[in-house]
Amino acid sequence: MIVSEAMEKLIEDQEGWTRKMFEAAIEMKRTYGLDNVYDFSLGNPNVEPPPALLKRLIEMLSDPTPGLHRYMPNNGYDDVRERIASYLSAHYSLPFTAQHVFMTVGCAGGINTVLKAMLNRGDEVIVPNPFFWEFKNYIENHGGVMRLVDTDDQFQLDVGAIGDAITDATKAILINSPNNPTGAVYTEESLRALADLLYRQREKGRVIYVIADEAYRKIVYSDCVLPNLYGIYDYVISVTSHSKDLALPGERIGYIAISPNVPDYQLLVSGLMIAIRALGFVNAPALFQRVASEFQENSVSIAEYEKKRDFLYETLMEAGFECVKPKGAFYMFPKSPVPDELEFVMAMQQQERVLVVPGRGFGKAGYFRIAFCVPMEMIERARPGFLRVGQRYARKG
Ligand SMILES: Cc1ncc(COP(=O)(O)O)c(C=O)c1O
């Protein structure tokens, strides 16, 4: 067979509901036109990068200095990493140096580079559930085993359950806050409880690392502050990107920031250097390293996302849905008013032309995800549909 057995299995897994849903969505867009289908299924922001960044990009492209398009150190340009390190030092009040920063091919490339460098075959990585489905692929890519642990009813960490899931094979916990798909931001209190748990493991002679997917680090709403994880736990490896905060997902740029408190970080960096080559990335894109490093303080308008969050959340409440109000990212994860959320998602699609993703795509059946990184006008036009399905299902549920 042309594909491996493992890939055949992954393809089969995708053939079920995903295929059914996406084919129905394509058909619907063809029949009713793009404007009459309300597509909340993708985390692909509809906003543009900051104008100043685009202007700087043009200047950089016109720079005649020789050598700007050549290979470079695998961890990225020295001056780029220095610039980011000084931003991180000021922001987190910790002595980051260029050695703690490693430029990556987006957050996805960054997490894979970290896992490639860190995991032995059979090492376990704890992942709070619901979760960004790709984590399973990323962990298994490198011989790891994903251990899912349910979050509580507010989608916060259940530290007791995490403690129960720790085994001799646990190497890391991979957390994602602000979270895709729930929009939850883990509270300082829950992160401190996690740190206490992990420090108790260290007293037993074992370090469990926190790998933090911070792809949505800057998309945090005004009713919340993202806790400083570096100040809470020492063994933190954060991976972020500019896909969401600078609206550059197609440009594939991000970085790993290793806490200055990780004692053997240099060994990890040596491993990352080999991992990024072995994975075939070699280094992060040159031009976007340079431009992104100058825009660390910037982001797309969070206020615009907040308006969308508030409008959509109020709509859902009015419609009678149960939903934890997101504090960050641009997702909502309401409870399905009928037990089989796939049935409900298909009904939303057929009856109201509203496209959302069933919770089983994130490890949590019985819920569905709405990605509200779409034009406000589309949310407004979809509102009557949400209210009608609410009447039909949620109010009865
Ligand atoms: C939680 C999470 N991590 C990682 C990624 C991938 O980000 P990037 O485009 O930077 O690779 C996404 C993209 O949606 C995401 O939601």
The ligand as a Gaussian input file, in Angstrom:
#p B3LYP/6-31G(d) Opt

LIG

0 1
 C       -3.881000      25.305000      20.215000
 C       -3.187000      25.489000      18.928000
 N       -1.883000      25.189000      18.862000
 C       -1.204000      25.314000      17.717000
 C       -1.809000      25.761000      16.568000
 C       -1.003000      25.867000      15.326000
 O       -0.476000      27.155000      15.242000
 P        0.555000      27.572000      14.117000
 O       -0.216000      28.048000      12.946000
 O        1.336000      28.665000      14.743000
 O        1.387000      26.392000      13.823000
 C       -3.162000      26.080000      16.575000
 C       -3.840000      26.524000      15.358000
 O       -5.041000      26.664000      15.274000
 C       -3.873000      25.937000      17.803000
 O       -5.175000      26.216000      17.879000

